Amino acid sequence: MPSETSNLPLFLRAAQGLEVERPPVWLMRQAGRILPEYRALRAHFPDFKAFVKNPDAASEATLQPVDILGVDAAIIFSDILVVPEAMGLDYEMVEAKGPRFPKVIENEAAVAALQSGAAAAEKLDYVYAALRQTKQALNGRVPLIGFAGAPWTIFAYMLEGGGSKTFSKARRMLYAEPELSHVLLQKITDTTIAYLRRQVQSGADLLQLFDSWAGELPPAHYRTFAVPYLNQICAAIPEVPKTIFAKGAWFALEDLAACDCQVIGLDWNIPPAFARARVGALPVLQGNLDPCALYADKKSIQLATLEMIRTFGHRHIVNLGHGVYPDTPLDGVRAFVDTVLEYRKDSSSH
Ligand code: CP3
């Protein structure tokens, strides 16, 4: 193995599909949801947005799971909704409820009024500052993951104004105004590319795209309105590996594998063998334990985690099938992480 690659941290070697001594482990939404240390830090801020915009606090929240849980990667503390905000669509984070956009996209004029590309990405200086600061504090201990929402998921928030049971406003727009939909998706994509490029310049080692509402679309629409934009983003940033996590998009695995990404994140509905058969031998798969498995007793968590590692085999990054839930017992999280950290390929009994 060439020395440049063997010197890479475990997580980046695994993301490149290299042979590794054990799979790396991290948890989606590890920064901010589970640790009492996060809640203590959060208490210093009047609201979530003030926290996100403070690089010292964001950096500390990013480092906490690395220091406390020993995970193999850090993910920058921020949110996917900073992108619509930078484009001119402000949001509020309503305590215990989630995001709400006071204004939503209702017509062509509203789409035209949005800023995009580098001009919008410039407004996210606080994210770049948090990345630089975190990178320095990590001092090479583990890689730093940057991220953004996928264009379809950001589009959905811009149309719905928050979460939704049916996403019928966003889905309706794709049928009623396909051309305007593409204009908006392209504006989001241009902003996301500029934003992620700046994240890489600020120290991100890998980029993950969260397509949280992928499973809301029929396959043909996912192929028309989501995949081409994911592809554009991946192709525009060749410098680092990319992960696409498209929740619920089991039907699009072949399309995702054709994107210029190295890692495909899986939710817990997808059997590993089903995914492997569709993506082919090359992509690394990430996931996919049911986040609720961490409410079980320690022994059951250990068994489920080992079973998952064995089922995936090589080319695998251990994670949950979605973000860790806020009330997950810390002991459950530790049992999951520790099982992977202690895993040895050659040991048949564990
Ligand atoms: O992975 C990480 O820990 C990094 C930080 C991160 C946050 N949000 C912090 C956050 C990441 C990667 C996200 C992504 C995100 N945000 C997604 C995609 C992933 C997914 O879960 O599907 C989505 C859909 C959002 C939008 C969002 N932000 C919602 C729906 C909410 C409210 C409820 C919640 O906790 O998810 C947020 C708020 C938010 N984002 C919090 C955190 C730590 C909670 C804020 C608080 O402390 O009050």
Boltz pocket constraint, residues with backbone or C-beta under 6 A from the ligand:
constraints:
  - pocket:
      binder: B
      contacts: [[A, 27], [A, 28], [A, 29], [A, 30], [A, 31], [A, 32], [A, 33], [A, 42], [A, 48], [A, 75], [A, 76], [A, 77], [A, 78], [A, 79], [A, 80], [A, 81], [A, 93], [A, 97], [A, 98], [A, 99], [A, 147], [A, 163], [A, 210], [A, 212], [A, 323]]
      max_distance: 6.0
